[in-house]
């Protein structure tokens, strides 16, 4: 038996998701191969220029766009946004928010408030419960 371990590999799509980048915008040499966990750690620790540029300027994947806009991914779908957006496009939306963005941000705020209320209620119940 060999004592050498085979490196764990992941698809480029998985690596892109872990790096928070939009896969179609990544260089071809990244998209067309499997990435080892060691390579992913190196990319995270010391990102090359292309990765730093993608993270800063985009285009960004839907989850990153939703986070930057302060809404849910479902909210993006309801607004009809199904393509990746750049940082500049996101800043434009935030500078002059359309009605759908204002509505989605209010909805997201209500969801966060309700989650906090439920969490506080559950903590209070747990504190009142008899300890065994």
MARLUMGU-384821 format. One record per atom (N, C-alpha, C): residue number from 1; residue in three letters; atom name; x, y, z. Coordinates in pm, whole numbers. Example, Ala and Ser with C-alpha at 12.3 -4.5 7.8 and 13.67 -1.06 7.14 Angstrom:
    n  res  atom       x       y       z
    1  ALA     N    1319    -569     780
    1  ALA    CA    1230    -450     780
    1  ALA     C    1320    -330     780
    2  SER     N    1285    -225     708
    2  SER    CA    1367    -106     714
    2  SER     C    1290       3     787
***
This chain:
    n  res  atom       x       y       z
    1  UNK     N      83    -117       0
    1  UNK    CA       0       0       0
    1  UNK     C      87     124       0
    2  UNK     N      41     222     -68
    2  UNK    CA     115     348     -78
    2  UNK     C      83     436      43
    3  UNK     N     185     502      94
    3  UNK    CA     162     590     208
    3  UNK     C     126     732     164
    4  UNK     N     137     756      34
    4  UNK    CA     102     889     -17
    4  UNK     C     -49     902     -27
    5  UNK     N    -101    1015      17
    5  UNK    CA    -244    1039       9
    5  UNK     C    -275    1108    -123
    6  UNK     N    -385    1066    -182
    6  UNK    CA    -433    1130    -304
    6  UNK     C    -501    1260    -263
    7  UNK     N    -466    1372    -328
    7  UNK    CA    -528    1499    -288
    7  UNK     C    -678    1500    -318
    8  UNK     N    -753    1563    -229
    8  UNK    CA    -896    1575    -252
    8  UNK     C    -920    1681    -359
    9  UNK     N   -1002    1645    -456
    9  UNK    CA   -1027    1734    -568
    9  UNK     C   -1174    1777    -566
   10  UNK     N   -1200    1893    -626
   10  UNK    CA   -1337    1942    -639
   10  UNK     C   -1354    2001    -779
   11  UNK     N   -1477    2004    -820
   11  UNK    CA   -1508    2064    -951
   11  UNK     C   -1482    2213    -943
   12  UNK     N   -1459    2272   -1059
   12  UNK    CA   -1434    2416   -1065
   12  UNK     C   -1553    2494   -1012
   13  UNK     N   -1674    2444   -1036
   13  UNK    CA   -1794    2514    -987
   13  UNK     C   -1797    2519    -835
   14  UNK     N   -1756    2410    -772
   14  UNK    CA   -1752    2406    -625
   14  UNK     C   -1646    2503    -574
   15  UNK     N   -1530    2503    -636
   15  UNK    CA   -1422    2594    -596
   15  UNK     C   -1466    2739    -614
   16  UNK     N   -1533    2769    -725
   16  UNK    CA   -1580    2906    -749
   16  UNK     C   -1679    2948    -642
   17  UNK     N   -1768    2858    -603
   17  UNK    CA   -1865    2890    -499
   17  UNK     C   -1794    2918    -367
   18  UNK     N   -1695    2838    -334
   18  UNK    CA   -1620    2858    -210
   18  UNK     C   -1541    2989    -213
   19  UNK     N   -1496    3030    -332
   19  UNK    CA   -1421    3155    -346
   19  UNK     C   -1514    3276    -361
   20  UNK     N   -1643    3251    -384
   20  UNK    CA   -1739    3360    -400
   20  UNK     C   -1727    3433    -532
   21  UNK     N   -1695    3357    -638
   21  UNK    CA   -1681    3419    -770
   21  UNK     C   -1779    3355    -869
   22  UNK     N   -1804    3427    -977
   22  UNK    CA   -1891    3382   -1084
   22  UNK     C   -1806    3299   -1180
   23  UNK     N   -1834    3170   -1187
   23  UNK    CA   -1749    3078   -1264
   23  UNK     C   -1729    3117   -1410
   24  UNK     N   -1833    3155   -1485
   24  UNK    CA   -1810    3190   -1626
   24  UNK     C   -1714    3308   -1646
   25  UNK     N   -1693    3390   -1543
   25  UNK    CA   -1602    3503   -1556
   25  UNK     C   -1458    3465   -1520
   26  UNK     N   -1439    3347   -1465
   26  UNK    CA   -1304    3302   -1427
   26  UNK     C   -1225    3263   -1551
   27  UNK     N   -1093    3266   -1542
   27  UNK    CA   -1012    3226   -1657
   27  UNK     C   -1038    3080   -1697
   28  UNK     N   -1019    3052   -1823
   28  UNK    CA   -1044    2919   -1877
   28  UNK     C    -962    2811   -1805
   29  UNK     N    -838    2843   -1770
   29  UNK    CA    -755    2743   -1702
   29  UNK     C    -807    2708   -1563
   30  UNK     N    -890    2792   -1505
   30  UNK    CA    -955    2762   -1377
   30  UNK     C   -1083    2682   -1402
   31  UNK     N   -1161    2722   -1500
   31  UNK    CA   -1292    2662   -1527
   31  UNK     C   -1283    2519   -1576
   32  UNK     N   -1177    2487   -1651
   32  UNK    CA   -1171    2360   -1723
   32  UNK     C   -1095    2249   -1653
   33  UNK     N   -1083    2258   -1521
   33  UNK    CA   -1012    2150   -1451
   33  UNK     C   -1063    2138   -1308
   34  UNK     N   -1022    2030   -1244
   34  UNK    CA   -1055    2013   -1103
   34  UNK     C    -951    2086   -1020
   35  UNK     N    -992    2132    -902
   35  UNK    CA    -907    2209    -813
   35  UNK     C    -886    2127    -685
   36  UNK     N    -763    2119    -639
   36  UNK    CA    -738    2047    -515
   36  UNK     C    -766    2139    -396
   37  UNK     N    -787    2079    -281
   37  UNK    CA    -811    2159    -160
   37  UNK     C    -688    2244    -128
   38  UNK     N    -570    2191    -158
   38  UNK    CA    -447    2267    -135
   38  UNK     C    -443    2391    -224
   39  UNK     N    -480    2374    -352
   39  UNK    CA    -485    2488    -444
   39  UNK     C    -587    2591    -398
   40  UNK     N    -702    2543    -351
   40  UNK    CA    -806    2634    -303
   40  UNK     C    -755    2715    -184
   41  UNK     N    -685    2649     -94
   41  UNK    CA    -629    2718      22
   41  UNK     C    -528    2824     -22
   42  UNK     N    -446    2791    -122
   42  UNK    CA    -348    2887    -174
   42  UNK     C    -418    3005    -239
   43  UNK     N    -524    2978    -317
   43  UNK    CA    -599    3086    -382
   43  UNK     C    -665    3177    -278
   44  UNK     N    -709    3119    -170
   44  UNK    CA    -772    3196     -63
   44  UNK     C    -669    3280      11
   45  UNK     N    -555    3219      42
   45  UNK    CA    -452    3288     120
   45  UNK     C    -384    3399      40
   46  UNK     N    -350    3369     -83
   46  UNK    CA    -282    3465    -169
   46  UNK     C    -350    3467    -306
   47  UNK     N    -460    3543    -317
   47  UNK    CA    -534    3543    -445
   47  UNK     C    -452    3606    -558
   48  UNK     N    -451    3540    -675
   48  UNK    CA    -386    3600    -791
   48  UNK     C    -464    3723    -838
   49  UNK     N    -406    3798    -927
   49  UNK    CA    -466    3923    -973
   49  UNK     C    -606    3902   -1030
   50  UNK     N    -626    3797   -1110
   50  UNK    CA    -757    3774   -1171
   50  UNK     C    -864    3750   -1065
   51  UNK     N    -828    3680    -958
   51  UNK    CA    -924    3652    -851
   51  UNK     C    -956    3778    -772
   52  UNK     N    -855    3856    -742
   52  UNK    CA    -877    3981    -669
   52  UNK     C    -967    4075    -750
   53  UNK     N    -944    4082    -880
   53  UNK    CA   -1025    4166    -968
   53  UNK     C   -1169    4118    -973
   54  UNK     N   -1188    3986    -987
   54  UNK    CA   -1324    3931    -990
   54  UNK     C   -1398    3958    -860
   55  UNK     N   -1330    3942    -749
   55  UNK    CA   -1394    3967    -620
   55  UNK     C   -1429    4114    -601
   56  UNK     N   -1344    4202    -651
   56  UNK    CA   -1367    4345    -633
   56  UNK     C   -1468    4402    -732
   57  UNK     N   -1454    4365    -859
   57  UNK    CA   -1532    4429    -965
   57  UNK     C   -1644    4343   -1022
   58  UNK     N   -1637    4212   -1001
   58  UNK    CA   -1739    4122   -1055
   58  UNK     C   -1711    4085   -1198
   59  UNK     N   -1804    4026   -1263
   59  UNK    CA   -1940    4001   -1223
   59  UNK     C   -1947    3904   -1103
   60  UNK     N   -2052    3924   -1021
   60  UNK    CA   -2068    3847    -899
   60  UNK     C   -2179    3744    -915
   61  UNK     N   -2167    3629    -845
   61  UNK    CA   -2276    3530    -848
   61  UNK     C   -2398    3583    -771
   62  UNK     N   -2510    3519    -791
   62  UNK    CA   -2638    3565    -734
   62  UNK     C   -2633    3582    -583
   63  UNK     N   -2570    3489    -511
   63  UNK    CA   -2569    3501    -365
   63  UNK     C   -2492    3624    -320
   64  UNK     N   -2385    3657    -390
   64  UNK    CA   -2306    3776    -356
   64  UNK     C   -2384    3903    -392
   65  UNK     N   -2450    3901    -508
   65  UNK    CA   -2532    4016    -549
   65  UNK     C   -2642    4041    -446
   66  UNK     N   -2710    3935    -405
   66  UNK    CA   -2818    3949    -307
   66  UNK     C   -2764    4006    -176
   67  UNK     N   -2649    3955    -131
   67  UNK    CA   -2591    4004      -6
   67  UNK     C   -2555    4151     -17
   68  UNK     N   -2493    4190    -127
   68  UNK    CA   -2452    4330    -145
   68  UNK     C   -2572    4424    -153
   69  UNK     N   -2684    4374    -207
   69  UNK    CA   -2805    4456    -217
   69  UNK     C   -2888    4451     -88
   70  UNK     N   -2856    4358       1
   70  UNK    CA   -2930    4346     126
   70  UNK     C   -3066    4282     109
   71  UNK     N   -3076    4187      13
   71  UNK    CA   -3202    4118     -11
   71  UNK     C   -3174    3968     -22
   72  UNK     N   -3279    3890     -40
   72  UNK    CA   -3263    3745     -55
   72  UNK     C   -3241    3710    -202
   73  UNK     N   -3194    3588    -223
   73  UNK    CA   -3178    3539    -360
   73  UNK     C   -3314    3528    -427
   74  UNK     N   -3416    3492    -349
   74  UNK    CA   -3553    3485    -402
   74  UNK     C   -3599    3623    -448
   75  UNK     N   -3556    3726    -374
   75  UNK    CA   -3591    3863    -411
   75  UNK     C   -3533    3901    -546
   76  UNK     N   -3413    3852    -574
   76  UNK    CA   -3354    3876    -707
   76  UNK     C   -3440    3812    -814
   77  UNK     N   -3487    3691    -786
   77  UNK    CA   -3572    3621    -882
   77  UNK     C   -3703    3694    -905
   78  UNK     N   -3763    3741    -796
   78  UNK    CA   -3890    3815    -810
   78  UNK     C   -3870    3942    -891
   79  UNK     N   -3752    4001    -880
   79  UNK    CA   -3722    4124    -954
   79  UNK     C   -3685    4095   -1099
   80  UNK     N   -3669    3969   -1133
   80  UNK    CA   -3634    3932   -1270
   80  UNK     C   -3485    3943   -1300
   81  UNK     N   -3403    3952   -1196
   81  UNK    CA   -3258    3959   -1217
   81  UNK     C   -3203    3818   -1211
   82  UNK     N   -3164    3766   -1327
   82  UNK    CA   -3112    3631   -1330
   82  UNK     C   -2971    3625   -1388
   83  UNK     N   -2913    3739   -1416
   83  UNK    CA   -2775    3742   -1465
   83  UNK     C   -2684    3799   -1355
   84  UNK     N   -2557    3772   -1371
   84  UNK    CA   -2459    3825   -1275
   84  UNK     C   -2447    3976   -1293
   85  UNK     N   -2423    4045   -1182
   85  UNK    CA   -2407    4190   -1186
   85  UNK     C   -2265    4227   -1143
   86  UNK     N   -2216    4336   -1197
   86  UNK    CA   -2085    4387   -1157
   86  UNK     C   -2101    4477   -1035
   87  UNK     N   -1990    4510    -974
   87  UNK    CA   -1993    4600    -858
   87  UNK     C   -2050    4735    -898
   88  UNK     N   -2014    4784   -1016
   88  UNK    CA   -2065    4914   -1064
   88  UNK     C   -2217    4911   -1078
   89  UNK     N   -2272    4801   -1132
   89  UNK    CA   -2416    4790   -1147
   89  UNK     C   -2486    4785   -1011
   90  UNK     N   -2424    4715    -917
   90  UNK    CA   -2481    4706    -782
   90  UNK     C   -2481    4844    -717
   91  UNK     N   -2371    4918    -733
   91  UNK    CA   -2363    5053    -675
   91  UNK     C   -2468    5145    -737
   92  UNK     N   -2493    5132    -868
   92  UNK    CA   -2597    5211    -933
   92  UNK     C   -2734    5182    -874
   93  UNK     N   -2762    5053    -852
   93  UNK    CA   -2891    5017    -792
   93  UNK     C   -2905    5072    -651
   94  UNK     N   -2796    5067    -574
   94  UNK    CA   -2801    5118    -437
   94  UNK     C   -2810    5271    -432
   95  UNK     N   -2750    5338    -531
   95  UNK    CA   -2752    5484    -534
   95  UNK     C   -2892    5538    -566
   96  UNK     N   -2959    5472    -656
   96  UNK    CA   -3096    5512    -693
   96  UNK     C   -3183    5387    -693
   97  UNK     N   -3223    5340    -575
   97  UNK    CA   -3295    5213    -568
   97  UNK     C   -3431    5216    -636
   98  UNK     N   -3454    5120    -725
   98  UNK    CA   -3587    5109    -786
   98  UNK     C   -3688    5059    -681
   99  UNK     N   -3815    5069    -712
   99  UNK    CA   -3921    5031    -618
   99  UNK     C   -3907    4886    -571
  100  UNK     N   -3874    4795    -663
  100  UNK    CA   -3862    4654    -624
  100  UNK     C   -3752    4633    -520
  101  UNK     N   -3642    4711    -530
  101  UNK    CA   -3533    4696    -434
  101  UNK     C   -3574    4747    -296
  102  UNK     N   -3644    4858    -293
  102  UNK    CA   -3693    4913    -166
  102  UNK     C   -3786    4811     -99
  103  UNK     N   -3876    4753    -177
  103  UNK    CA   -3970    4654    -125
  103  UNK     C   -3897    4531     -74
  104  UNK     N   -3802    4480    -151
  104  UNK    CA   -3728    4359    -111
  104  UNK     C   -3643    4384      13
  105  UNK     N   -3585    4502      23
  105  UNK    CA   -3505    4533     143
  105  UNK     C   -3594    4542     266
  106  UNK     N   -3713    4597     250
  106  UNK    CA   -3808    4604     362
  106  UNK     C   -3851    4463     403
  107  UNK     N   -3876    4378     305
  107  UNK    CA   -3913    4239     332
  107  UNK     C   -3801    4168     406
  108  UNK     N   -3679    4187     361
  108  UNK    CA   -3563    4124     425
  108  UNK     C   -3549    4173     569
  109  UNK     N   -3571    4301     590
  109  UNK    CA   -3563    4357     725
  109  UNK     C   -3669    4295     816
  110  UNK     N   -3791    4277     765
  110  UNK    CA   -3898    4214     843
  110  UNK     C   -3862    4070     878
  111  UNK     N   -3803    3999     785
  111  UNK    CA   -3763    3860     808
  111  UNK     C   -3657    3854     918
  112  UNK     N   -3559    3943     913
  112  UNK    CA   -3455    3947    1016
  112  UNK     C   -3515    3981    1153
  113  UNK     N   -3608    4074    1156
  113  UNK    CA   -3671    4112    1283
  113  UNK     C   -3751    3995    1340
  114  UNK     N   -3824    3924    1256
  114  UNK    CA   -3902    3809    1301
  114  UNK     C   -3810    3698    1351
  115  UNK     N   -3700    3673    1280
  115  UNK    CA   -3604    3572    1325
  115  UNK     C   -3545    3608    1461
  116  UNK     N   -3515    3734    1482
  116  UNK    CA   -3461    3779    1611
  116  UNK     C   -3566    3762    1720
  117  UNK     N   -3693    3794    1691
  117  UNK    CA   -3800    3778    1787
  117  UNK     C   -3817    3632    1828
  118  UNK     N   -3816    3542    1731
  118  UNK    CA   -3831    3399    1758
  118  UNK     C   -3712    3347    1839
  119  UNK     N   -3593    3391    1805
  119  UNK    CA   -3474    3348    1877
  119  UNK     C   -3479    3394    2023
  120  UNK     N   -3521    3518    2045
  120  UNK    CA   -3532    3570    2181
  120  UNK     C   -3640    3495    2259
  121  UNK     N   -3753    3466    2195
  121  UNK    CA   -3860    3391    2260
  121  UNK     C   -3812    3251    2299
  122  UNK     N   -3740    3185    2209
  122  UNK    CA   -3690    3051    2238
  122  UNK     C   -3586    3053    2350
  123  UNK     N   -3503    3156    2354
  123  UNK    CA   -3404    3169    2461
  123  UNK     C   -3474    3190    2594
  124  UNK     N   -3581    3270    2593
  124  UNK    CA   -3656    3296    2716
  124  UNK     C   -3722    3168    2767
  125  UNK     N   -3780    3090    2674
  125  UNK    CA   -3843    2963    2711
  125  UNK     C   -3739    2866    2768
  126  UNK     N   -3622    2863    2707
  126  UNK    CA   -3517    2773    2753
  126  UNK     C   -3470    2813    2893
  127  UNK     N   -3466    2942    2919
  127  UNK    CA   -3422    2990    3050
  127  UNK     C   -3525    2956    3158
  128  UNK     N   -3655    2954    3123
  128  UNK    CA   -3760    2925    3218
  128  UNK     C   -3781    2775    3239
  129  UNK     N   -3734    2694    3144
  129  UNK    CA   -3754    2549    3154
  129  UNK     C   -3678    2493    3273
  130  UNK     N   -3737    2396    3342
  130  UNK    CA   -3667    2336    3458
  130  UNK     C   -3541    2265    3411
  131  UNK     N   -3437    2282    3488
  131  UNK    CA   -3309    2219    3455
  131  UNK     C   -3304    2080    3516
  132  UNK     N   -3261    1982    3439
  132  UNK    CA   -3250    1844    3491
  132  UNK     C   -3116    1820    3550
***
